[in-house]
Amino acid sequence: MSVNVIFGSDAGATRAVANRIAKRLQGRAVDVAAATVADFESPRLLVLGAPTYGMGDLQSDWEANYHLLEEANLASKRVALFGTGDQFTYPDTFVDAMGVLYDTAVARGAEVIGFTDVAGYDFTASFAERGGQFVGLALDEDQEPNKTGDRITAWVEQLRNGHGL
C-alpha cells in the first residue's frame, strides 16, 4: 500500500513525528514545502500533519502551500490526520490546525479516518474536536513527549485494524 505523510515543521518536532508515522506505515514523509498536488492524490492513504502555532494558526509552510491541498482531488481517498500542539500554553487552540486540514480534506471529498478520543488531554477548546473526538491523532511534544510513542502505536494499529490497511 502506498502512503504519503505530508507535513509542515519549523522546529522539527512535527517532522520527527511524520517520519515515525511514515516508518510504521511503510510510507514516505514529504515536507509540504516540497510537495506537489500528485503527492496528495497518488497514495492509497494520505496522512496530513501540522503543528498549531500561536492562536490556532497553520505553520508557515502549510500557509504558503495550502493551495496544493485545496487543488487536490481527494474524492473517495482515505485521509488520516495528526497534529502537534501545546495543550497547557495554548489550551484554547490545542491542535486547531488539524481541524483546518480536516475541513479542507472533507470538502475535497476525502474519507477521514483515525479519529481519537479526547480523554487524557488537558485543554479547554480545539477546532480539531468534533463530537467528543479529535479528527486525528493529537500530540503534545512540548509537555508530554513521553506519551507520543504509545499514542502513535495505538493510532497506527487503529488505522490498520479498523480500516483494513
N, C-alpha and C positions, 0 to 999 in steps of 0.2 A: 504494500500500500504506500502511495506517495503522500508525504506530509511536509508542508511548509509551515514553519513557525516564524511569522513576521512580527518584528518588534521594533521599538524605539528605545533608546537608552542614552543618557548623558554620563552618569557616574559609573555605570557598569553593572549595577545590581539587576536590572531587568534583562540585560544581555546575558548575564550568568544564568538566570532562571530560564531564559529562552533556550540556551544551549543544553541545559539539563533536561528540559522537556523534549527537545528535538532528539537528544540521545535516547531517551526512554521510548520514544515513539518511532525510532529509527528513521527520522526525517532530517531535514536541514533547517538551520536557523538562518534567516535572511533579515538583515537590517533594513528597515523601511526606507532609509536614505538611499539604498542601492536597489530597491525592489522595482519591479515592473508590474503592469496590470496582469501579465501572464503568470507571475508568481502568486497572485491572488486566485486566478481562475484555474490553473492547471492541476493542483494536487487533489487527491481524493479527500483529504482532511486539511483544512486550513485552520491554523491556530494563530490568533492575534493577541499580542501582548503589549501593554503600555503602562508606564508609571503615571501617576497623577501628580501634577505639580501645583503648588500654591493652593488656590481656592477652587480646585477642580479642573485645572487646565490640562490639555494634552501636552505631551512632551514635544519639543520644538521640531524634531524630525517628522513626527506624525503630523504636526500642523502644516509643515511645508509639503508633505507628500500625501495628505489626506485625499486629494483628488483621485489617487490610484484606487483607493477603496470605493470611492463614490462612482468611479467609472467601471469597476469590475462587475461582470455578470456572475452573480452568486446563486442564481436560480437552482434550487434543489441541492446546493452544496452544503456539506456539513462543516460548520464552523464552531470552534471552541475558543474560549477567551480566557485570558488571565490578566490580572492587574496587580501592580505593586503600589503601595501607599503607606502612609504613616497614620495609624488609627488613633494615636494619642496626641500628636501635634496637630493633626487635621481631622478631628473626629466628625466634622460636619460634611466632609467631602471625600471620605475614605474610598479609594479606588473608583472615583467618579469617571475617570477616563474609560474604564472598562464599559460603563453604561453607554457612553458616547459611541464606542465601537459597536456595541450590541445593536443600538438603534439603527445605525447605518447598515450593518450586516443584514438585519431583518428587512429593512427597506429595499435592499438589493436582492432579496429572495432567499437568503440563507436559512437553513435549519440550524439553529444554535443549540448545541449540546453541551453538557458538562456543568450544569447549574450546581451550586454548592450551598450548604446550609450556612446561615449567618451565625449560628451558635459557636461560641468560642472566640468571638471577636468583641472588642470593646470600642464601639463607635456610636455616634448619635444619628447620622444620616449618611446615605450613599445613593447616588444616582444609579449605581450598579445593583441595587437591591430591588427585586421585583417579586412580589408575592411572598415575602419572607425568605427569599433565597438570593444569593448573588448570581448574576448571569454567567459566571465562570468561576475560576479559581482566584481567590483574593489572598494576597501575600503581603506581609509587613516585614520587609527586610531590615527596616530601621530598628524596630522594637522587639520583633520575635523571629529573628533569623533561625533560631533553633527549631522552629516548627515547620520551616519550609520543606525540608526533605520528606517528612511524613505526609505533608499536605500534597506535595507533588505526586508521591507514590499512590496515595488514595485516589487522587483525581485521574491519573493515568489509568489506573485499574477500572475506575468508573467508566471512562471513555471506552476502554477495551471490552469490558464485560457488558455494559449497558447498551452499547451501540454497535457491537459486532466488529470492532476494529481489530 
